[in-house]
Amino acid sequence: MRFAISTTVSAQGNCCEFGIGRGLTGRFFSRPLSAFYTERILAESVYSSLNNHSDPIAVLRTHTCGELRREHAGQTVTLCGWVNSYREQGKELVFVDMRDRYGKTQVVFTSDDDTKMDSVARKLRREDVIKVVGEVAYRGDGLVNPKLITGDIEIRVQELTVLSKSKTPPFEIEGGELPNEELRLKYRFVDLRRPELQKSIILRHQLVQAVRSFFNDREFLEIETPMLGRSTPEGARDYLVPSRVHPGSFYALPQSPQIYKQILMVAGFDRYYQIARCFRDEDLRADRQPEFTQIDVEMAFVERDDILSTIDGLIAHVMKKVRGVDIQIPLPRYTY
């Protein structure tokens, strides 16, 4: 997953438009909008786990599948998740790796367990959704799995509930060759379980939160603008939505919030931003798609360097918050 960031400043230097976007297919776009143009590409995503948190929401589970560590040994916990893998070791043991978006945890069923539970456990298959209650146990020296963040421990199951049985998945969630895109889109709910896509979505969430915190700290207002409006001249054709109340008339989906944010400037909202959804009816190419999201920014009573310094600070803030990377500012700038 890659993001393209573009900054444009008007020739008069008194307003700014800033865009960041990503195609549905994983391609990036960038689009120069006026005289001055700068582009920076954020590096490939890395997954930042949201574990070790105190969940204030009452849920079925006490912990996530990526949360438990050796210090939790001896505690009785409840986990919910998907069966990622399943294996039997003779008649005595059944091992299941449970998965959620936080990670994986190995759970163990033994022949000493309740006979009915043991029978159900042996019928578990990949992508079944289960809830287990059990005791956290240290695996022991030499048995730790360094490939898992929870590799020091396992759950010795005392109770098992099958929340949902799964049909045979149309393709492997992990490992194996990916099927064609058409099949993946048909079973999008399965495709979205893949760690690569979950990391990308989590990265996007973290990026947007970092953007909001940066602008909020600088007294910008996040203002939502309308989706349905009058068609205005833009760089592409509009998507039209017929009006039921006024037959023969149409709304146009916004190609950008351009008119609305200019109204906001004139109205006195001198610092505005929005995570804006935009729609452009144009031929698909490597850097074009029908809909995209951009970070839309407008400022009043500023000079060109004020705008560029603000965007420099934004990029540095986002890279530090999302990637833990310090970058040197000011960023390199084109002289034309």
C-alpha positions, -999 to +999 in steps of 0.1 A: +000+000+000+013+034-009+000+069-004+006+099-026+006+133-010+004+165-031+004+201-020-006+230-042-005+267-036-022+293-057-003+318-076-015+345-052-002+325-023-033+330-002-049+296-002-038+260-001-052+227-013-036+195-001-045+160-013-037+125-002-052+095-019-051+058-026-068+037-052-091+008-044-066-014-063-037-002-042-024+023-068-018+058-058-028+091-075-015+126-073-029+156-091-014+190-095-040+217-091-022+250-096+011+268-100+032+253-072+034+215-068+052+193-044+048+155-039+061+132-013+055+094-012+050+078+022+068+045+025+052+011+025+030+003+055+040-014+087+015-028+111+013-012+145-006-034+169-032-019+191-026-044+219-020-040+256-051-018+260-078-015+286-111-021+268-138+000+284-165-017+263-182-047+278-176-076+253-176-114+252-138-116+255-115-105+283-084-102+260-076-102+223-056-128+205-025-106+204-025-094+240-015-122+263+021-126+275+041-147+299+031-124+328-005-135+323+003-171+332-022-185+357-051-162+347-084-175+334-093-156+302-119-156+275-109-152+238-130-149+207-117-152+171-113-172+140-097-207+136-065-199+117-050-234+118-059-267+133-038-298+140-042-330+161-014-347+180-027-383+184-057-388+205-044-367+234-041-332+220-057-308+196-039-275+188-058-245+174-043-211+165-070-185+171-068-152+151-082-117+153-069-084+140-046-081+170-027-113+165-028-151+171-029-173+202-025-210+204-052-228+224-049-265+234-076-291+240-066-323+258-082-357+261-087-350+298-112-323+289-149-328+288-157-356+262-183-335+244-159-305+241-131-327+228-155-341+202-165-306+191-128-294+191-119-322+167-145-309+142-131-274+141-118-262+108-103-230+093-124-198+096-148-212+122-155-185+148-151-197+184-151-185+219-128-203+245-124-199+282-092-213+297-061-208+317-030-190+304+001-213+307+037-208+299+048-232+271+081-240+287+117-236+278+124-248+242+087-247+233+083-210+227+073-199+193+093-168+183+072-162+152+042-152+174+040-122+197+021-145+220+045-173+214+055-177+251+021-189+262-009-210+252-045-213+265-055-246+281-092-247+272-119-253+298-149-242+278-155-240+241-184-223+222-187-224+184-201-191+175-203-197+137-193-226+115-176-217+082-179-232+048-146-241+031-130-207+023-127-199-015-090-192-010-063-193+017-062-164+042-025-168+047+001-185+025-006-199-009-010-181-042-036-153-043-065-158-066-075-133-093-089-100-082-125-108-094-127-138-070-112-117-041-138-090-047-166-115-048-156-128-014-144-094-001-152-103+035-128-132+033-102-111+014-103-085+042-092-111+067-058-112+051-031-096+073-018-075+045-051-057+039-058-054+077-024-037+081-032-013+053-066-004+068-051+001+103-023+022+087-049+044+070-068+048+103-036+058+121-027+083+094-061+100+095-059+102+133-024+118+131-037+143+105-066+153+127-045+157+158-020+180+139-047+203+125-068+203+157-038+214+177-034+244+153-070+256+156-082+243+123-119+233+121-129+200+106-161+210+086-181+185+066-194+198+032-224+185+012-222+155-011-252+166-032-249+199-049-250+218-082-225+209-109-195+232-111-167+233-137-139+209-126-113+187-142-135+158-151-171+148-157-195+148-128-214+118-114-251+128-115-278+117-091-314+122-103-338+141-080-370+124-071-386+156-059-377+175-090-381+152-120-356+160-148-332+177-124-300+162-111-275+166-082-238+163-089-214+145-066-184+167-057-151+164-076-137+184-047-151+207-020-137+237-039-167+260-039-177+251-003-144+258+012-142+292-006-175+300+010-161+291+044-131+314+039-154+343+029-176+335+059-147+339+083-136+303+090-100+310+084-086+275+090-105+246+076-097+209+068-117+179+059-111+142+051-131+147+019-146+121-003-144+131-040-159+116-072-147+120-108-162+103-138-131+097-159-114+068-177-096+044-154-058+046-156-030+037-133-035+069-112-072+075-117-103+059-102-140+070-098-138+079-061-110+088-037-103+105-004-082+136+000-071+157+029-086+191+020-071+222+036-078+259+032-062+288+050-068+326+050-045+355+059-014+336+050+015+339+026+030+311+005+057+301+030+031+299+058+013+273+038+043+253+029+056+253+064+023+241+077+023+212+052+059+204+060+049+202+097+020+179+088+042+155+069+068+154+097+041+148+123+024+120+104+057+102+097+066+105+134+033+093+147+026+066+121+061+053+113+082+066+142+105+082+116+120+117+120+123+136+088+142+168+081+122+199+073+117+220+053+110+194+027+128+198-007+108+222-029+107+227-066+117+262-077+091+264-104 
